[in-house]
């Protein structure tokens, strides 16, 4: 997901929509994804993320990133 995010930004995307179902702790601790989201923000790309149906909104890097 990190590589895809960077590729979209490098292709001059202005908006990236992430609507995905997550299971398990796979996205809880991914520094590469944090870096990719930070890169997207620095390039003024909006990353919209669906929070999902879980009771804990801050459950992944995607929903916890401050940007």
LUMKOLRO-73939 format. One record per atom (N, C-alpha, C): atom name; residue in one letter; x, y, z negated. Coordinates in nm, 2 decimals. Layout:
CA, A, X, Y, Z
...
END
This chain:
N, X, 0.08, -0.12, 0.00
CA, X, 0.00, 0.00, 0.00
C, X, 0.09, 0.13, 0.00
N, X, 0.20, 0.12, -0.07
CA, X, 0.29, 0.24, -0.07
C, X, 0.34, 0.27, 0.07
N, X, 0.39, 0.16, 0.14
CA, X, 0.44, 0.18, 0.27
C, X, 0.33, 0.24, 0.37
N, X, 0.21, 0.19, 0.35
CA, X, 0.10, 0.24, 0.44
C, X, 0.07, 0.39, 0.41
N, X, 0.07, 0.42, 0.28
CA, X, 0.05, 0.56, 0.24
C, X, 0.15, 0.65, 0.30
N, X, 0.28, 0.62, 0.29
CA, X, 0.39, 0.70, 0.35
C, X, 0.37, 0.71, 0.50
N, X, 0.34, 0.59, 0.57
CA, X, 0.32, 0.59, 0.71
C, X, 0.21, 0.69, 0.75
N, X, 0.10, 0.69, 0.68
CA, X, -0.01, 0.78, 0.71
C, X, 0.04, 0.93, 0.70
N, X, 0.11, 0.96, 0.59
CA, X, 0.16, 1.09, 0.57
C, X, 0.25, 1.13, 0.69
N, X, 0.35, 1.04, 0.72
CA, X, 0.44, 1.07, 0.82
C, X, 0.38, 1.08, 0.96
N, X, 0.26, 1.02, 0.98
CA, X, 0.18, 1.04, 1.10
C, X, 0.09, 1.16, 1.10
N, X, 0.11, 1.25, 1.00
CA, X, 0.05, 1.38, 0.99
C, X, -0.10, 1.36, 0.95
N, X, -0.13, 1.26, 0.87
CA, X, -0.27, 1.25, 0.82
C, X, -0.29, 1.36, 0.72
N, X, -0.41, 1.41, 0.72
CA, X, -0.45, 1.52, 0.62
C, X, -0.53, 1.46, 0.51
N, X, -0.60, 1.35, 0.53
CA, X, -0.68, 1.28, 0.43
C, X, -0.65, 1.13, 0.45
N, X, -0.63, 1.06, 0.33
CA, X, -0.62, 0.92, 0.33
C, X, -0.73, 0.87, 0.23
N, X, -0.82, 0.78, 0.28
CA, X, -0.92, 0.73, 0.20
C, X, -0.88, 0.58, 0.16
N, X, -0.88, 0.56, 0.03
CA, X, -0.85, 0.42, -0.03
C, X, -0.98, 0.37, -0.09
N, X, -1.04, 0.28, -0.03
CA, X, -1.16, 0.21, -0.09
C, X, -1.13, 0.06, -0.09
N, X, -1.09, 0.01, -0.20
CA, X, -1.04, -0.12, -0.21
C, X, -1.09, -0.19, -0.34
N, X, -1.11, -0.31, -0.34
CA, X, -1.13, -0.39, -0.47
C, X, -1.00, -0.44, -0.52
N, X, -0.98, -0.42, -0.65
CA, X, -0.86, -0.47, -0.71
C, X, -0.89, -0.57, -0.81
N, X, -0.80, -0.67, -0.82
CA, X, -0.82, -0.77, -0.93
C, X, -0.68, -0.80, -0.99
N, X, -0.69, -0.81, -1.12
CA, X, -0.56, -0.84, -1.19
C, X, -0.48, -0.72, -1.21
N, X, -0.36, -0.73, -1.26
CA, X, -0.27, -0.62, -1.29
C, X, -0.18, -0.57, -1.18
N, X, -0.22, -0.61, -1.06
CA, X, -0.12, -0.59, -0.94
C, X, -0.09, -0.44, -0.92
N, X, -0.18, -0.35, -0.95
CA, X, -0.15, -0.21, -0.93
C, X, -0.13, -0.13, -1.06
N, X, -0.12, -0.20, -1.17
CA, X, -0.10, -0.13, -1.29
C, X, 0.04, -0.05, -1.30
N, X, 0.14, -0.12, -1.26
CA, X, 0.27, -0.06, -1.27
C, X, 0.35, -0.08, -1.14
N, X, 0.33, 0.02, -1.05
CA, X, 0.40, 0.01, -0.92
C, X, 0.46, 0.15, -0.89
N, X, 0.59, 0.16, -0.93
CA, X, 0.66, 0.29, -0.91
C, X, 0.66, 0.33, -0.76
N, X, 0.67, 0.23, -0.67
CA, X, 0.67, 0.27, -0.53
C, X, 0.54, 0.34, -0.49
N, X, 0.43, 0.29, -0.54
CA, X, 0.30, 0.36, -0.51
C, X, 0.29, 0.50, -0.57
N, X, 0.34, 0.51, -0.69
CA, X, 0.35, 0.64, -0.76
C, X, 0.43, 0.74, -0.67
N, X, 0.54, 0.69, -0.62
CA, X, 0.63, 0.78, -0.54
C, X, 0.56, 0.81, -0.41
N, X, 0.48, 0.72, -0.35
CA, X, 0.41, 0.74, -0.23
C, X, 0.30, 0.84, -0.25
N, X, 0.23, 0.83, -0.36
CA, X, 0.12, 0.93, -0.39
C, X, 0.18, 1.07, -0.41
N, X, 0.29, 1.07, -0.48
CA, X, 0.36, 1.20, -0.51
C, X, 0.40, 1.26, -0.38
N, X, 0.46, 1.18, -0.29
CA, X, 0.50, 1.23, -0.16
C, X, 0.38, 1.28, -0.08
N, X, 0.27, 1.21, -0.08
CA, X, 0.15, 1.25, -0.01
C, X, 0.11, 1.39, -0.06
N, X, 0.10, 1.40, -0.19
CA, X, 0.06, 1.53, -0.25
C, X, 0.16, 1.64, -0.21
N, X, 0.29, 1.62, -0.21
CA, X, 0.39, 1.72, -0.18
C, X, 0.37, 1.76, -0.03
N, X, 0.32, 1.67, 0.05
CA, X, 0.30, 1.71, 0.19
C, X, 0.16, 1.76, 0.22
N, X, 0.08, 1.79, 0.11
CA, X, -0.05, 1.84, 0.11
C, X, -0.15, 1.75, 0.18
N, X, -0.13, 1.62, 0.16
CA, X, -0.23, 1.52, 0.21
C, X, -0.32, 1.48, 0.09
N, X, -0.45, 1.49, 0.12
CA, X, -0.55, 1.45, 0.02
C, X, -0.56, 1.30, 0.02
N, X, -0.55, 1.23, -0.10
CA, X, -0.57, 1.09, -0.11
C, X, -0.69, 1.07, -0.19
N, X, -0.80, 1.02, -0.13
CA, X, -0.93, 1.00, -0.20
C, X, -0.93, 0.85, -0.24
N, X, -0.96, 0.82, -0.36
CA, X, -0.96, 0.69, -0.41
C, X, -1.09, 0.65, -0.48
N, X, -1.15, 0.54, -0.44
CA, X, -1.27, 0.50, -0.50
C, X, -1.23, 0.44, -0.64
N, X, -1.30, 0.48, -0.74
CA, X, -1.27, 0.43, -0.88
C, X, -1.31, 0.29, -0.90
N, X, -1.41, 0.24, -0.84
CA, X, -1.45, 0.10, -0.85
C, X, -1.56, 0.08, -0.96
N, X, -1.59, -0.04, -0.99
CA, X, -1.70, -0.07, -1.08
C, X, -1.65, -0.11, -1.22
N, X, -1.52, -0.10, -1.24
CA, X, -1.47, -0.15, -1.37
C, X, -1.50, -0.04, -1.48
N, X, -1.51, -0.08, -1.61
CA, X, -1.54, 0.02, -1.71
C, X, -1.42, 0.11, -1.74
N, X, -1.30, 0.08, -1.70
CA, X, -1.18, 0.16, -1.73
C, X, -1.13, 0.23, -1.60
N, X, -1.17, 0.36, -1.59
CA, X, -1.13, 0.43, -1.47
C, X, -0.98, 0.44, -1.45
N, X, -0.90, 0.45, -1.56
CA, X, -0.76, 0.47, -1.55
C, X, -0.69, 0.33, -1.54
N, X, -0.75, 0.24, -1.47
CA, X, -0.70, 0.10, -1.47
C, X, -0.59, 0.07, -1.37
N, X, -0.56, 0.17, -1.28
CA, X, -0.45, 0.14, -1.18
C, X, -0.38, 0.27, -1.15
N, X, -0.27, 0.25, -1.08
CA, X, -0.18, 0.36, -1.04
C, X, -0.27, 0.46, -0.96
N, X, -0.36, 0.40, -0.87
CA, X, -0.44, 0.48, -0.78
C, X, -0.53, 0.58, -0.86
N, X, -0.59, 0.53, -0.96
CA, X, -0.68, 0.62, -1.04
C, X, -0.62, 0.70, -1.15
N, X, -0.50, 0.66, -1.19
CA, X, -0.43, 0.74, -1.29
C, X, -0.34, 0.85, -1.24
N, X, -0.30, 0.85, -1.11
CA, X, -0.21, 0.95, -1.06
C, X, -0.26, 1.09, -1.08
N, X, -0.18, 1.18, -1.14
CA, X, -0.23, 1.31, -1.17
C, X, -0.27, 1.40, -1.05
N, X, -0.22, 1.37, -0.94
CA, X, -0.26, 1.45, -0.82
C, X, -0.40, 1.41, -0.77
END
